[in-house]
Structures are given as structure tokens and as C-alpha cells.
Amino acid sequence: MSIAPFHPTPRTLMGPGPSDVHPQVLQALAKPTVGHLDPQFVAMMDEVKALIQYAFQTENPFTIAVSAPGSAGMETCFVNLVEPGDKVIVCRNGVFGERMRQNVVRVGGEAVVVDDAWGAPVSVDKVADALNRHPDAKFLAFVHAETSTGALSDAQALCALAQEHEVLSIVDAVTSLGGVELKVDEWGIDAIYSGSQKCLSCVPGLSPVSFSPRAVAKLEARQTPVPSWFLDQTLVMGYWAGTGKRSYHHTAPVNSLYALHESLRLLKEEGLENAWARHRAMHEKLKAGLDTLGLKFVVEEAHRLPQLNTVHIPEGIDDAAVRAALLNRFNLEIGAGLGDLAGKAWRIGLMGYAAREENVTLCLAALAQVMAEARR
Ligand SMILES: *Cc1c(COP(=O)(O)O)cnc(C)c1O
């Protein structure tokens, strides 16, 4: 059997991630691989760290990229910070809040769940009430941008509550980073994780993570060892410390880190505020077109994510047939509904490099044509 080289047909990626990767980021991947302890690579890692600090708007010395996707960033936070018996208030308004709860349980923590409807933001009032009822809670965990529904929660207000009650906040910023306002230091976020393949428009497989000094103190005061060897940040810290004495922990994904360096450099060049404004402007354009097509948003206007637009599938339209036609005829990927919204909604991403006018125009024209045909 002879196997041909793999040449994927290029697609326009307007789903929940991965998003369109910037051509310069793809070029960065193809640069020569060097040793991960090579001085030139070590110097680039210091720049990656400074660029992640910029993207997160933090001066936290503990700021790294975990060598694995967003889910590993999530696990890094829970496995390092939550000890057996620790009580964690977990907010659940979609798929990823539920995954946070599972992480808490797996490390032996006690999860107190605050539920909100799919499509609604996390209720600040309910969280305040839960914190009052559980004065022994140690953490508040929530998803800033819930990719399963397209809802944005008020991270600033939630972290202010966490500080007031002296609990540490753990924030999922996988979809929010680079797409909407996010200020780690100003908002007092203690542990945050993101992903490379959403609004950073890098290849999948890396997870920017940052811990506040309070979170690092909790890690250092642990009574039991971190239950994961690979994600144990007490071992990884030395590698990212930038003290010049980098030691081997695992082989860094060298070329992927070139790509992250370039994607973050592009973000810095554009400017965070400009990137947020671009996502907003492209969302407005897409929304106007979706309105014309009669497609209704799942999330109320005040809480919509510009980078993830979830709309109800109209009566009589075949979900899978429409998505297949978009992919096969227009090389356009949009996302299916997840969980409670499976088969009932489409998720149209405008993430990072995908948040461009030409993508909005293609998506609206292709959807109009395919939906008209589906109705016939
Ligand atoms: C995509 C996503 C994750 C998981 O990231 P992976 O890179 O797929 O592991 C976690 N949380 C949210 C909100 C996401 O959108």
C-alpha cells in the first residue's frame, strides 16, 4: 500500500476553534527546529512569556504556556491549586463549567455548583449568595466566555466578589483571550488559562496560563504533592523562570512555540484594544446579515460574545445537510450545537484572524444560498 502525502484542502474556519491561522504563524512553524535548551530558543521563550503577560494584562512572574491544549491549562489550575477537601464554588452555564466541576471532583475537592441556563451568563447574585452560604469555600471557578453557548460572563464583578470573600478565582479564558476585554491584574484574577487556537489564531496545542502571587503561595503551601507529574508546576517553574538556569523537565514543543511567539507578536502589533474592537465590528456586521436571514441569537444582546455567535436553526432546516454543504461547496466550517443545543443551533466563530470582513461576507452569502436550497 502506498500512502500519498497529506494535502488538506484549505478551509475558512468559522467554528468554535480552531480558527483561521495567520499565514505568518504557519510560516513560523516551518522554521528550523533547534534544541529546547539552545540559548536562542531560551531567549525566544522569555519573549513568549512577556507576550503572554501582555495578552493577559498581567505582571505575574508565574506566566507560562503549558505544552498541551486548553483542557490541560484547565487541569493545570485545578490539579495544582485545589487540594483534597477544598471547597470550590463552580459556575455552570454550559459545557466548560461542567468540565471544571469534574476537575474539582477528580482532585478530591468539594464542588458547590451554581447553575445558570445555557445561553445565560453566570449570575453574579447567585454567586454572591453561594459565597455567603459557604464561608469555608477556598475558590470560585467560572468560564469567562462559554464557547458552548456564546455567553460572556462578568469576570470583573465575579473576581471582585472572590476578593471580597477572600477566595481565589480560577478563570477559563480559552475563548475570551484576544477577543474581548480581559484584565488579569486589574480584575484581580488568581489563576487563568487559555488556548492557542481560538482568538490567538495559532495552531492548537498550547495553553497560556498565569497564577497570581496568591495562587503561587497556595501552591507552595500544599500539604500533599500535586497528583499529576507532568502538570506539577513546582517542577515546571524552574523551566520558565528565566533565571538562565533552565533545566530539563520535558521537551518543549519547539516549533509550536515559534508559532505562538508569532501569533502573540501579531496581537501586540495590532494592539489588544484594537483586536477587541475588530472582533466587535465584525460581530456587528455578521449580526446585521444574520438578522436579514431571519436567524435569531440564542444569547441576549447584552451578553453576546462577538467571537462566537450562536443562532437557532430555523424550523424545517436540516442542520447536518447545511453544514456539509458549507464545507463541501464553500470550504467553510461553522460549528454545530453542543450538549443541550445539539441539532438546534449553529455556532459561528469570528476568532482572531477569522474575524475579517471577507469571512463575514462569505459566510452570509454561503448561508443564504444553502438555506434557500434547503427550504425548497
Ligand atoms: C476550547 C475550549 C476549551 C478546551 O480547549 P482545548 O484546546 O480544546 O483543549 C476549554 N474551555 C473553553 C471555554 C473552550 O472554548
The ligand as an SDF file (V2000), in Angstrom:
LIG
                    3D

 15 15  0  0  0  0  0  0  0  0999 V2000
  -11.9440   25.1710   23.5320 C   0  0  0  0  0  0  0  0  0  0  0  0
  -12.2140   25.4040   24.9740 C   0  0  0  0  0  0  0  0  0  0  0  0
  -11.5830   24.6520   25.9870 C   0  0  0  0  0  0  0  0  0  0  0  0
  -10.6840   23.4790   25.6950 C   0  0  0  0  0  0  0  0  0  0  0  0
   -9.5970   23.8180   24.9170 O   0  0  0  0  0  0  0  0  0  0  0  0
   -8.8490   22.6730   24.0580 P   0  0  0  0  0  0  0  0  0  0  0  0
   -7.7230   23.4070   23.4470 O   0  0  0  0  0  0  0  0  0  0  0  0
   -9.8800   22.1710   23.0830 O   0  0  0  0  0  0  0  0  0  0  0  0
   -8.4250   21.6110   24.9920 O   0  0  0  0  0  0  0  0  0  0  0  0
  -11.8340   24.9900   27.2990 C   0  0  0  0  0  0  0  0  0  0  0  0
  -12.6790   25.9950   27.6210 N   0  0  0  0  0  0  0  0  0  0  0  0
  -13.3230   26.7100   26.6870 C   0  0  0  0  0  0  0  0  0  0  0  0
  -14.2260   27.8150   27.1050 C   0  0  0  0  0  0  0  0  0  0  0  0
  -13.1080   26.4420   25.3330 C   0  0  0  0  0  0  0  0  0  0  0  0
  -13.7430   27.1600   24.4070 O   0  0  0  0  0  0  0  0  0  0  0  0
  1  2  1  0
  2  3  1  0
  2 14  2  0
  3  4  1  0
  3 10  2  0
  4  5  1  0
  5  6  1  0
  6  7  2  0
  6  8  1  0
  6  9  1  0
 10 11  1  0
 11 12  2  0
 12 13  1  0
 12 14  1  0
 14 15  1  0
M  END
$$$$
